[in-house]
Amino acid sequence: MSGGALSLGLFPKELFASGELVKLTIMHTNDMHCHLDPFPEDHAEYPGKGGLVRIASMVNEARKENPNLLLLDGGDMFQGTPYFNYFKGELIVKVMSKMGYDAGTIGNHEFDNGLNDILAALKFANFPHISSNYDFADTVLSGHIKRYHIIKKDGLKIGIYGLGIELDGLVGKLNYGNTVYRDPLETALEMEQLLKKDHACDLVICLSHLGYSYEHSKISDVTLAPHTKYTDLIVGGHTHSFLEKPTVLKNASGNPVLINQAGWAALAIGKIEFVFDRTGKLKNPLIVDNA
């Protein structure tokens, strides 16, 4: 384990036992690229490491500690191993469903075999895929991808929206077809307003496949966060960034917004825990373990 934030010891255990405080655990992956198994033992960089088998075990243990757990993914489930070459997206989606993922977003590699293959894989998903700035209205994915999703856990409402990277120049036009790319910042402001104000969500999470940061002016999680007002956590992807602990920035209202990313190939999983009181007021994020 690495990283760390505030300790649960700051809150008396009896407050959790009595129900006065509620702990919400967020665990997340990104850029898994169909790495179901660990890398080979003779791999030059990651010998015997990674793979969803290890991640699944960690999630199961965490659920025993706190049933108020959300498992999320920041995109690029597809592509990368023979599992994808043979099964396309079907197998990874089945495994993620079995693991109890609560939501995921669409990365650029999901388009590698075109829109029909995304649709075919999503038939095996028992969790929603969310993309707020890809407009699929004029494609076969119309009605199959959600713009946002709200989850209720122990009296809390958690609103989730998703942002994808610009496809033009990154994905072949034939592979994304009539998908329309909407501005991520404008979309983020629209979605967080909708979730926080219209739906009264206690926590707002962005599943982002924009990338952590860039040297050029391309929009990223780091450049997006300061413009937001109600987003509490950005679960990132695309740049394969291993963060020892989340980046904490101030949003446009001066409140903290956390950005986290967990590398790639299921080599790590991010974990952040939030505490709320029974009015839904968010306390400080507590334990942070990127393992």
N, C-alpha and C positions, 0 to 999 in steps of 0.2 A: 504494500500500500504506500502511496505517496500523496503529498498535498495535505491540506488541513484547514479548517476554519474554526468557528466557535465550538465549544464543547457542550454536549447535552447536559453536563453537570451544572451548567448555569441555570437550568430549569429543574426544580425539585421533582423527583419521580412521581410523587403523589399527585401532581397536577395532571400528568398523563393518565395515571390510574383512575383519577376521578372524572376524567373526560373534559377537564377545563381547557386543556391544550391538546391539539391534534398534530401528530407528526406525519408529514407526507414525504415519501422517498421517491426520488426521480432517478432511474437508471437508464443509461442511453448508450447506443452504439452508432457508428457511421462507417460508410465505405467498407462494408464487410466483404464485398466482392466474392460472394459464394465460398468463403473460407470456412467450411464446416469442420474440417479437420485441422489439427495443428500443422505448422510447417515441419518438413522432415527433420530428423535429428541431425543431419549433416548440412542443413541450410546454413549458408555463410553468415547471415545476419540475424535470423530469428530461429535458431535450432530448437525444435520441439515446442515452440511457442505459438500462441494464437488459437483460433478456431472456436466455433460456437459451442462445442461440447463444454469447454471450460466456462464460457460465459453463462451457459444455461445452469450449470451447477452453482455459480455465484448468485444468480438471480433467485434460484430456489431457496438458498440459504437466507438471502435478504428478505424474502417473502415470509419466512418463518419468524423473523425478527419483527417485521412490520407489514401487515397485510395491506396497509394503505400505500401501495407501491405502484408506480407507473413505469412501464418499460417502453422506451421510445427509440426511433431510429431516424438518423439524419440523411438517409438516401444512399444511393449506389449499393444496393443489395446485389445487383446483377454483375456478371462478367468477372473473369479472373482465374477460374479453376476449371478443370474438366467437368465438374458437376454442372457448370453453366453450359458448356459446350454440348453436353448430352441431354440434360433435362431442361435447358433454357432457364426461365425464372421460376418454374413450378416448384422445384425442390426447396429452394431457399425460402420461398413464401410459406410452404407447408411447415418447414422447421420453425420459422418465426411464429407461425400460428400456434404450433404445439408449445412453444415457449411462453406464450401468453403476451405477446407484444400488444400494446394498447393503441399505438398509432405509429405511422411512418410517413416520410415524405418522398417525393420523386427526385432522384438524382439524374444527371445527364446519362449515365451508363444504363439506366433503365430503358433508354431509347435505342440501344445498340441493335436490337433485332426488329425495331419498328413498333408501332402502336398496337398492332394486332397481338404481338407477343406479350406486351404489357397486359392487355385485356385477358389473354389466356391465363397468365400467371395469377392475376388478381381474383380469378374465380376460386382459387384455393385459399384466399386470405380470409381470416375471420376477424381482422382488425382493419380499420380504415386507413387509406392513404390520402394524405391531405396536401393539396397544392393550391395556394391562393392566387399566385400570379401567373400560372399557366392556365390559359383559357382553352379548355378542351371541347367547347360547345359544338364545334364543327368537325368533330372527330369521332372515332368509334369508342373513345373513352368518355364521351358525354354521359353524365349521370353516374359514373363509376369512381370518380375522384371527388373528394369533398373539399370545399373551400375552407371550412373550419370544422372543428369538432369539439364538443363539450363533454367532459367526463365528470361524474359525481363520485366522490370518495368521502365517506364518513361525514357528510354534511357540507363538504367543500365542493365548489364548482371550479374546474380547471378548464380553461379555454385554450385551444391549440390551433395555430394557423401555420402554413408552410410557405416557404419561399425557395424558388429554384433559380439556378444560374441561367444567363442568356444562352439560348441554344444555337443561335446563328453563329457559324464559324467553329462551333464545338461539336455539333451533331449534324449529320447529313440531313438535308432538307427532306429527302424521301422518308427518313426515319421518324421525323416529328410531324410531317404532313402539315395540316392546317392548325396546329397548336399555335396559339397566340401568346407571346411573351408580354407580360405587363410589368410596369416599373415596380421594382421590389420595395422601394421606400414608400411610394404612394400606397401600395397595397398593404404594407405593414401598418401604416397609420390608420388606414381604413379598417383593417381587421382588429387591431387592438382596441380601437374605439368601440367597435361593434361588440367585442367580447366583454370588455370591462364595463361599458356604460349601458349598452342595450341588454346584455345578458347577465350583468352583475357577477362576473366571474371573480373568484377570490385570487386566482393565479392565472397569469397569461404567459403561455410558452410559444416561442417561435421555433419550428423545425426548419432549419436553414441549410440549404445546399449552395450557398453563395461563396463559401470559402472564408477562412478566418481573417486573413489580411493580405494585402498586396502592396508592392512598392509603387505601382501605378495607381491611377484614379478609379479603377474598377471597384464597384460597390462590394463591400465585404461585411462580415458580422461586426467588425470593429468600427467601420464607418457608419453602419446602419444604427447601431445601438444609441449613440448620443442624440439621435433625432426622434427616438421613440418616447412615448409618455407613459404607457401602461404595460409594456412588455417586461416581465420579471426575469425571464430566462431565455437565452438563445442556445439551442442545442444545434451545434454546427456540423459541417461535413465538407467534402470536396477537396480540401487542401491536405488531408491526411495529417493534421496537426496533433501531436502528442502534447497535451497541456498537463503539467503536474497538478495544477489547481486552476479553477476558473479565473478568467479575467473579469474584473469588476470595474465597470465604467459608470459614469453618471448619465442619466437620460436627460431629456429636455426639461424635465421638472426638477432635476437635481436629486432624483432618487436612484438607488443602485440598480443596474441591470447586469446580470451574470452572463458570461459567454463561456461555453465549454465545448470541447471536442475531444474525441477519444481515439485518435490515430487512424488505424485502418486494419483490415484483415482480422477483425475480432482479436487483436492483440491486447486490447484494453477495453474497459467499460467505465463510463463516467457515472459518478454517484453523488447526488446532492440531496440534502434533506432540509426541508422547510418546516417551521413550526407556526401554527396558527392558534389564536384563541377562538372561542366558540362564536364570536361575532364575525369570524372570517378575517380578522385583522392579521396580516402577515407579520410574523416576527422575523428576526434575522435568520438568514440561512445558516445552518449549523454545520453538520459534518460533510466534508468534501473528500471523497476517496476516488481517485482515478487509478484503477488497479489493472 
